[in-house]
Amino acid sequence: MNELDAAGIAEPALRAAYTECRRINAHHGRTFFLATRLLPARARPAAHALYGFARMADELVDNPEPGTDPAVALDKVAGLVDEVYDGGVPADPVLAALADTVRRYDIRRDLVDAFLHSMRMDLTVAEYATYADLGEYIYGSACVIGLQMLPVFGTVVPREEASPSAAALGEAFQLTNFLRDVGEDLDRGRLYLPTEELAAFGVDRAVLLDARRNDRPDPRVRAALAVAVSRTRAVYRRAEAGIPLLRPESRPCVRTAITLYEGILDEIEAMDYAVLNRRAVVGNGRRIAVALPALARRALTPRSARPR
């Protein structure tokens, strides 16, 4: 069954809005998009909408249109979020899909506001001294995404019991992004690896920039990144502990997303932590090998036997 039909989305403009979010997810969020294929069809449009909104705001900051002020653009988005929570339907398709998802799943306003707050932090904060300092940014940029998705996944326990693991899921993905994208973030003037943690290994921004500029391995950088990878794996274990708390039909999606995204850490280790000039990616072969069995099981499950 078509995802939109399964979700009961019939109005043409709203169907078009969700279709645009699905396109954004498929184009930019390859791993997340693949994992969402394991969700029940009725839940997928909401996942696309939440991803589409996060991606839209992130692009305003990281890749602004020439001549535009990212701060002004974010203020405009915040105004549209006001409209969403006042019961309106913005003309922008991503915001229109978000508005529908917010109402269907009762997505808390504070989670959306926290996300926009972290996007604004990227305009003024270039680095963080400790992981504790980084916590505010990670909560808004990542933990809230897991918390927004939690009503879509559904739980078999009171939602607050599953919330810590859902937040850890977003945190693990974000920490993985920091490790994968160190070089690109430096080019934007940002450093998300805490400076005091790096300093313990004799690494600072200048050392990282020199290693990137000259494409030269540095054992100090390698040692610092190895510790960061180990820390990130521990966060994945916290996220993984929450899978049994989700509705059974959502568990394969989250389990697959964790396996694939943690696979980026495997690739970083396989590259001997040479991430400053190379991008660690999980190859299509491994992606298919991880996701295909679960996709096949879903396809072979009689529709009448699937949870509703």
Buried (B, 14 or more C-beta within 10 A) or exposed (E): EEBBEBBEBEEEEBBEBBBBBBEBBBEBBBBBBBBBBBBBBBBBBBBBBBBBBBBBBBBBBBEBEEEEEBBEBBEEBBEBBEBBBEEEBBEBBBBBBBBBBBEBBEBBEEBBBBBBBBBBBBEEBEBBEEBEBBEBBBBBBBBBBBBBBBBBBBBEEEBEEBBBBBBBBBBBBBBBBBBBBBBBBBEEEBBBBBBEBBEEBEBBBEBBBBBBEEEEEBEBBBBBBBEBBEEBBEBBEBBBEBBEBBBEBBBBBBBBBBBBBBBBBBBBEEEEBBBBBEEBBBEEEBBEEBBEEBBEEBEEEEEEEEEE
